[in-house]
């Protein structure tokens, strides 16, 4: 059973951001510090990518480990209540992610997915982003 009432749970869930999350802002600052300029949340592209580098033809998505169910990640847990809802939700999220990546690749974009847990190791992430944007 949930520790919150339906109204409290709704209020808590409404505070979860779809953009400008801490991991996303962290990745933005990192890319900017590396000297790259980008566009945010291009609605004309499938999946509304978090960071778009039009001149380079590259895109960075910043995924939350829980919401996108990062494989083998301790933050990608399954809630114990309302299991059918969450199973369906996560399945749809993964299917949508897969579809969006496929369409963007067909359009010629190179894509990097940064997971929320990767922001906990800034040195490694900075190298990864730098290599991706330089290649």
C-alpha positions as CSV (number, residue, x, y, z in Angstrom):
1,X,0.0,0.0,0.0
2,X,1.1,3.5,-0.7
3,X,2.2,5.7,2.2
4,X,0.4,8.7,0.6
5,X,-3.2,9.4,-0.1
6,X,-4.2,9.7,-3.8
7,X,-4.2,13.5,-3.5
8,X,-0.7,13.5,-1.9
9,X,0.7,11.1,-4.4
10,X,-0.7,13.2,-7.2
11,X,0.9,16.3,-5.7
12,X,4.3,14.6,-5.4
13,X,4.2,13.2,-8.9
14,X,3.2,16.6,-10.4
15,X,6.6,18.0,-9.1
16,X,8.6,15.6,-11.3
17,X,10.0,17.6,-14.2
18,X,10.1,16.5,-17.8
19,X,12.8,19.0,-18.6
20,X,15.3,21.1,-16.8
21,X,15.9,18.3,-14.3
22,X,19.1,18.3,-12.2
23,X,20.9,15.7,-14.4
24,X,19.9,17.5,-17.5
25,X,21.2,20.9,-16.3
26,X,24.4,19.2,-15.1
27,X,24.9,17.7,-18.6
28,X,24.2,21.1,-20.2
29,X,26.7,22.9,-18.0
30,X,29.3,20.2,-18.9
31,X,28.8,20.5,-22.6
32,X,28.9,24.3,-22.4
33,X,32.1,24.1,-20.3
34,X,33.6,21.9,-23.1
35,X,33.0,24.8,-25.5
36,X,29.9,23.4,-27.3
37,X,26.7,25.4,-28.0
38,X,23.4,23.7,-28.5
39,X,19.7,24.0,-28.7
40,X,17.3,22.7,-26.1
41,X,14.2,20.6,-26.5
42,X,13.7,20.9,-30.3
43,X,10.0,20.2,-30.7
44,X,10.4,19.7,-34.4
45,X,12.5,16.5,-33.8
46,X,11.0,13.2,-32.6
47,X,11.2,12.7,-28.9
48,X,12.0,16.4,-28.2
49,X,15.7,15.8,-27.6
50,X,17.3,17.4,-24.5
51,X,20.4,18.8,-26.2
52,X,20.7,19.3,-30.0
53,X,24.0,20.2,-31.7
54,X,22.6,21.1,-35.2
55,X,26.0,21.9,-36.7
56,X,27.5,18.6,-35.6
57,X,24.4,16.6,-36.4
58,X,24.4,15.2,-32.8
59,X,21.9,14.8,-30.0
60,X,22.1,14.1,-26.3
61,X,19.3,12.6,-24.4
62,X,19.4,12.7,-20.6
63,X,17.4,9.8,-19.2
64,X,16.3,9.2,-15.6
65,X,17.2,5.7,-14.6
66,X,13.8,5.1,-12.9
67,X,11.6,6.4,-15.7
68,X,13.5,4.9,-18.6
69,X,14.5,1.7,-16.6
70,X,18.2,1.8,-17.1
71,X,19.3,-1.8,-17.4
72,X,21.3,-3.2,-14.4
73,X,21.0,0.1,-12.5
74,X,20.1,0.2,-8.8
75,X,18.0,3.3,-9.4
76,X,15.8,1.5,-11.9
77,X,13.7,-0.3,-9.4
78,X,10.1,-1.6,-9.8
79,X,7.6,0.0,-7.4
80,X,5.9,-2.6,-5.1
81,X,2.4,-1.2,-5.3
82,X,0.2,-1.0,-8.4
83,X,2.6,-3.3,-10.3
84,X,0.5,-3.7,-13.5
85,X,0.4,0.1,-14.0
86,X,4.1,0.5,-13.6
87,X,4.9,-2.5,-15.8
88,X,2.8,-1.0,-18.6
89,X,4.3,2.5,-18.0
90,X,7.9,1.3,-18.2
91,X,7.2,-0.9,-21.2
92,X,5.7,2.0,-23.1
93,X,8.5,4.3,-22.1
94,X,11.1,1.8,-23.4
95,X,9.2,1.2,-26.6
96,X,8.9,4.9,-27.2
97,X,12.6,5.5,-26.5
98,X,13.5,2.7,-29.0
99,X,11.2,4.1,-31.7
100,X,12.5,7.7,-31.3
101,X,16.2,6.6,-31.5
102,X,15.4,4.6,-34.6
103,X,13.7,7.5,-36.3
104,X,16.4,10.0,-35.4
105,X,19.1,7.7,-36.7
106,X,17.2,7.3,-40.0
107,X,17.2,11.1,-40.2
108,X,21.0,11.1,-39.9
109,X,21.5,12.2,-36.3
110,X,24.2,10.7,-34.1
111,X,22.8,10.1,-30.6
112,X,24.2,9.8,-27.1
113,X,22.0,8.7,-24.2
114,X,23.3,9.9,-20.8
115,X,21.8,8.1,-17.8
116,X,21.1,9.9,-14.6
117,X,23.5,7.6,-12.6
118,X,26.3,8.6,-14.9
119,X,26.2,12.2,-13.7
120,X,27.5,10.9,-10.4
121,X,30.9,10.4,-12.0
122,X,31.6,13.8,-13.6
123,X,35.2,13.1,-14.8
124,X,34.1,10.0,-16.8
125,X,31.0,11.7,-18.1
126,X,32.9,14.7,-19.3
127,X,35.3,12.5,-21.2
128,X,32.4,10.5,-22.7
129,X,30.6,13.7,-23.9
130,X,33.8,15.2,-25.2
131,X,34.6,12.1,-27.2
132,X,31.1,11.9,-28.6
133,X,31.0,15.6,-29.7
134,X,34.5,15.5,-31.2
135,X,34.0,12.3,-33.2
